[in-house]
Amino acid sequence: MLISVPATSANLGPGFDTLGLAINLRNEIVIKPSRFLSLSTHGEGCKNPKIKRNSLFLHIFNEQYKKLTGKQNTFRFEFTNRIPISRGLGSSSAVIVAAITAAHVAAGIKYNKRRILNSSLRYEHHPDNITPAVMGGFNVACIEGDRIYSKKRRLPSYLRAVLVIPDRTISTSKSRNVLPKHYSKEEMVFSLSRAAYMTALFMSESWDLLRIASKDRIHQERRMKMMPELFAVQKLALDSGALMSTLSGSGSTFFTLCYEDDAPKIEKRLSDRFPQFRVFNCELDNYGVIGKY
């Protein structure tokens, strides 16, 4: 059995806890029946004892598998991690989505993506990452009760994501603590109007206006101050022809959307300017989580 789940970039500037898209940088889990539990981990985080234990994945998988089958069978799990850990690319959401999907596949139950998404809400209460991880593409999502309501738009192949991944993290909890408890009406109107406008631009494929729509006054600049180099990353990306350049999730990764033809130039300029950071030139993803035999 093979489970594959993409990286995600959430918020996209003004779409705080609401907007997100999927990136073709995938974690994979191979699952085999076994007489006893065994794990192996390769790639990102493979030397981290906490990541190697995959305790979050196993907790969710076992809980969901027992719920679906009434059994507690054992398996061998082989993890290949490509999503950088704790860098704002949805690594935690990928674990949650993969575990729930894996439980369905291992149980021999055909999974429904909407069901996977709503089950994920039990473990992750911010839909901007889990929704594109499940659905792929660009997503706008909201929560009503215990359900996520979302709308997806497929992303064209002529767009690329250039990711700048710093050599240190910005923890989600710390980055939320830098946000004020109260905002002015002007700040809220500024960001709400741009989140709505960005949604319309993605749905209508009006890419050249994203630079205006991706501005934010709720969280982005406040979080970027925790790693001031990110201001220079954003400026260089935009000066080099990016359609938009935003903090990915709570950081520390910076996400840049651009045309395919511009991606190598932007990648090189960012790599040359910031040699201490990793820079990835990635395709976008329209498939979301995949589980198969």
Stockholm file with secondary structure:
# STOCKHOLM 1.0

chainA/1-293         MLISVPATSANLGPGFDTLGLAINLRNEIVIKPSRFLSLSTHGEGCKNPKIKRNSLFLHIFNEQYKKLTGKQNTFRFEFTNRIPISRGLGSSSAVIVAAITAAHVAAGIKYNKRRILNSSLRYEHHPDNITPAVMGGFNVACIEGDRIYSKKRRLPSYLRAVLVIPDRTISTSKSRNVLPKHYSKEEMVFSLSRAAYMTALFMSESWDLLRIASKDRIHQERRMKMMPELFAVQKLALDSGALMSTLSGSGSTFFTLCYEDDAPKIEKRLSDRFPQFRVFNCELDNYGVIGKY
#=GR chainA/1-293 SS CEEEEEEEEESTTTCTTTEEEEEEEEEEEEEEECSSCEEEEEETTTTCHHHHHTHHHHHHHHHHHHHHHSCCCCEEEEEEECSCTTSSSCHHHHHHHHHHHHHHHHTTCCCCHHHHHHHHTTTCCCHHHHHHHHHCSEEEEEEETTEEEEEEECCCTTEEEEEEECSSCCCHHHHHHTSCSCCCHHHHHHHHHHHHHHHHHHHHTCGGGHHHHTCCSSSHHHHHTTSTHHHHHHHHHHHTTCSEEEECTTSSCEEEEEEGGGHHHHHHHHHHHCTTSEEEEEEBCSSCCEEEC
#=GC SS_cons         CEEEEEEEEESTTTCTTTEEEEEEEEEEEEEEECSSCEEEEEETTTTCHHHHHTHHHHHHHHHHHHHHHSCCCCEEEEEEECSCTTSSSCHHHHHHHHHHHHHHHHTTCCCCHHHHHHHHTTTCCCHHHHHHHHHCSEEEEEEETTEEEEEEECCCTTEEEEEEECSSCCCHHHHHHTSCSCCCHHHHHHHHHHHHHHHHHHHHTCGGGHHHHTCCSSSHHHHHTTSTHHHHHHHHHHHTTCSEEEECTTSSCEEEEEEGGGHHHHHHHHHHHCTTSEEEEEEBCSSCCEEEC
//
